[in-house]
């Protein structure tokens, strides 16, 4: 093996016990929808088996250091949990769900990451191609055709991080997160029927400027400011009203946002 190359391989197994708790239901409660979950009598634990293999390449060109990672991954998910129901309510108006096992799913893909470091500049970026599908078509809504594609799982996504430190006390950084299109379930409201929406692409970019002042020999003050979601990449289709689907949320959490702050360090 060459000294500038590292090969890795790994295997891991995961286990998820029987449970009724589901964080998504807390999102629904925000919209006034109270849900109750019961476990199917034949419910089995959820298991996963994951394999990965990667190679790291390291190079140096004078004062520049470089690192390239190429990784392949494969996960076999057996008896994955899913919720059925939600179309009926009890006497108190609570929505009723049953947690059951699905036929499982396969998640596989390729991930690449590149890092370059100069004396005052650091660049890191990554990109992933991923395929996430159920082994058998799964029902998302009773009145729609079953789907093999797992919801809320884009086929490709990536990130970017750039740091620039021209002097000891000043730092500038640029970040970016890219997410490809994905299928998002959208429950029926007063304005639409049950549907599977294909989201738009998002590139959530931001920057931050920071300067540190030395107040004493042991105390420093950092002043910083910047902008999040510079290109205002935000969900276009938003529900409103009493019957809105509170779980129909995807993409960046914030629209274009300016921020300022300070931090004391001892």
N, C-alpha and C positions, 0 to 999 in steps of 0.2 A: 504494500500500500504506500502511495506517495505521501510525503509529509504535509502537502497542502490540500489533501482530500480526506474526508472522513465519511465512512459509510455507517448507517444505523438501521436497525430493524427492531420492531416492537410488536408485542401482542398484549392486549388487555381485555378483560371481561367485566361487564357491568351487570348490576342487579338492581331492580326496582320493586320493592315490596308492594303489597296490596294497600291502596289508600283511596280515600274519597276526596281528599283535599285537592283543589285545583285553583291555581292563582288566577286563571282567566275569569273565573266566576266572580272574583272581587272587582274586576273591571266592569262586568255586567251589573254588579250591584250599584256602581256609580250612576248608572242610568235608571236606577229604580227597579231593576229586575232581580228578584230573589230566587235563587236556584237551590234545589236539593238534589244530592247525588246518592244513589244506592249502588252497591257493588253487586255485579252479577254472581249468582251462586257458583258458577263454573269459572269465575275469573282466576287466571293463572298469573304468577309473577312475570315481570318483563325482564328479558335477558338480552345482552348484547355481546358480540364478539368482534373486536376491532384489530385490524392489522395495518401496519404502516412500514414503509421503507423510504429512506431518504439518503441523500448525499450532500455534503457540504464542500464547496470549493473555496479556498482562501488564496488570495493573491496580494502582492504588494508592488506598487510602482513608485519608487522613491518615497515620498511622504504620504502617498495615498494607499489606504488599506481597503481591500474589497472582499466581500463574502457573498456567495451565491448558494442558496438552498433550494433543492428540488425534492419534493416529497410526494409520494403516492399513498392514498389511504383507502381503506375498505371496511365498512361496518355492516354486520349482519344483525338486524334487530328482530328478535323473535317475540311473538305475543305482545306486540306494542299496545299500550292502553289507548282507548278512544272512548268518547262519550256518544251515546245514542239517546234519542228522544229530544226533549226541548220543545216539542210541538204541542204538548199538553200541560195543563196546570192542575193543581189540587184545589180543594175547597177554599183555601186561603189565598189562592192566586199565585202560589209558588210554582216556578217552572220545574219540571221533573226530568232528570237525566239518569241514565244507567251507565256505569263504567263497565266496558266489555273488552275483550281482546280482539285485536285485528289480526290479519294474516301475517303481519310483520312487514319489514321494509329493508331496503338496501340503500346505503349511502356510500358513495365512492367518488373519488376525484383526484385532482393533481393540484398541489400548492407550490408556488415559487415565491422566494423572498430574496431581495437584493439589498445589500448594505454597502455604502461607500463613505469613507471618512477622510476628509482633508484636515489640515491643522485647525481651521476655523469653521468648517462646514461639515455637517453630518446628514446623510441622506439614507432613508430606509423606505422601501416600498415592497408590496406584496400583492399577489393576484392568485385567485383560486377558481378553478373550474370544478363544478360539483354536480353530481346527478343524485337526486333524492326521490326514490319512488317506492310506493307500496308494492309488495309482491303480487297482490291481487287488487283489482279496482275496489276502492272504499267509498262508501256513501257519505257525502258531506251534508247534503240535504235530501230529504225523502223524495222531493219532487224533481230532483236533478240527476243526471246520469252519473254513476260512480266514477271516481277519478283515480288514476295511479300516481299522478304527481302529488307529492306531499305539499300541503299549503304552506305559505310563508317561507319557502326555501328557494331563493334565487339560484339560478344555474351558474352564476359567476359574480364575484365581488372582489374588492381590493382596497388597499389603503396606501397612504403616502404620508411621510413625516420628514420635514426638512428643518434643520436647526442651523442658525448662523450666529456666531459669537465673534464679532469684529474686535471687541475689547473685553477686558475682564468683567466689567460691571453690566454690560448690555447684551441681551439675547433676543433674537427674533426667531420665531418659529411659524411654520406653515403646516397645516394638517389637512388631510382629505380622506374621505371614506366613500367608496363607490359601491353601489348595490344595483344589481341587474333586476330585471322584471321578475315578478313572482305572482302566483295565484293566491288571492285573499278571499276567504268566504265572507259574504255579505248577507246577513239575515234579513228577512222581509220587514219592511216598515210601511208606513202609510204611503210612501212614495215609490216603492220598488218591491218586486217579488224576490224570493231567494235567488241568489246569483253568485257566481264565482268571478271575481273581478281580476283582470290582469293589470297589475300596478305599472306605473311608469318607472323609468330608471332614475336613480338619485346619485348626485355627487355632492356630498356635504363637506364643504371646504371652510376653513377658518384660519385665522392668524392671531398671534399674540406677541406683543412687545413688552419687554420687562427690563427695568433698570434698578440696580441695587445701590443704595447709599450706605456708607459706613458711618453710623451715628457715634459709636464709641469703638474701643478696641474689641468689644465682645458683642455689640448689638448692631444689627443691620436692618435696613428698611427696604423692602422691594415694592416698587410701584409698577403695576402692570395694567394693560388694557388691550382690547382687540375686538374681533368680530367673529361670531359663530354663524355658520350657514350663509356664507358670503353671497351665494347665487340664489338664495331664497328657495331652495329645493324643498318643497313641502307638499303634503298630500293634497291633491286637487279636489277629490270627491270626499266631502265631509258631511256626515249625518247631523241633523238637528231635529229638535222637537221631542215630544214625550215618547214616541215609539222608536227613537233612533237605536241603531245597533251600537252599543257602547264598546263592543269588542272590535269594531271595524276601524282599526288604527294601524297604520303602517308608515314606514319611511322615517325621516329625521324627526326628533321630538320637538324641536324648536324652529320657528321661522328665522329670518335674518335678525340677529340680536347683537347689540353692542354691550360690552362689559368692561368694567373698571374695578380695580381692587388694590389692596396693599397687604403686605405680610411682614411681620416682625420676626426676626430670627436671633437667637441667643448663641 
